[in-house]
Amino acid sequence: MKYIRLIKFVILLVMMQSCISPFEPEIEDNQPLIVVEGLITDKPEPYQVKLTQTFAYDENEGAPVTNATVAIEGSDGSNAVLLEEKEGVYVSDPDLFTGRSGVSYRLIIETIEGDRFES
């Protein structure tokens, strides 16, 4: 009985070792896209929008999107232009713009290359 358990254990170990194989995905190089991170609330604080480019599978971080024009437009006619605080980080002035509950907002981004994005 003891030998049967030992044999089962050895077989289990062999099976566990043979099931490990590395996965290397085949990833095509694609045109970089813009990643937008940000949040608008009804709190009177500066809103921050971070713009970066997508990055390759083997990289850790995307390059910042600099020198873009970033604006927030509200359905109530309100608007704000965000200023670039540091590379790829655009910030609003809380004295000039604060989000309001019940208002829809659209983010407008225009890159230095002339590409325009709206969300």
Residue pairs with C-beta under 8 A, 6 or more apart in sequence:
25 57
27 56
27 57
29 56
30 54
32 53
32 54
32 55
32 62
33 53
33 54
34 51
34 52
34 53
34 54
34 65
34 109
34 111
34 117
35 51
35 52
35 53
35 54
35 62
36 49
36 50
36 51
36 107
36 109
36 117
36 119
37 49
37 50
37 51
37 52
38 47
38 48
38 49
38 50
38 107
39 47
39 48
40 47
40 72
40 99
40 105
41 47
41 99
42 98
42 99
42 100
42 101
43 98
43 99
44 94
44 98
45 94
46 91
46 92
46 93
46 94
47 72
47 82
47 91
47 92
47 97
47 99
48 85
48 89
48 90
48 91
48 92
49 70
49 82
49 89
49 90
49 91
49 107
50 64
50 88
50 89
50 90
51 64
51 65
51 68
51 70
51 88
51 89
51 90
51 109
52 61
52 62
52 63
52 64
52 65
52 88
53 62
53 63
53 64
53 65
54 62
55 61
55 62
55 63
63 88
64 87
64 88
64 89
65 88
65 111
66 84
66 87
66 88
66 112
67 84
67 111
67 112
68 84
68 90
68 109
68 110
68 111
68 112
69 81
69 108
69 109
69 110
70 81
70 82
70 84
70 90
70 107
70 108
70 109
70 110
71 79
71 80
71 81
71 82
71 107
71 108
72 78
72 79
72 80
72 82
72 92
72 97
72 105
72 106
72 107
72 108
73 79
73 105
73 106
73 107
73 108
74 99
74 100
74 103
74 104
74 105
74 106
75 103
75 104
75 105
76 100
76 103
78 97
78 100
78 103
79 97
80 92
80 93
80 96
80 97
82 90
82 91
82 92
83 90
83 91
83 93
84 90
85 91
99 105
106 118
106 119
107 118
107 119
108 116
108 117
108 118
109 116
109 117
109 118
110 116
110 117
111 117
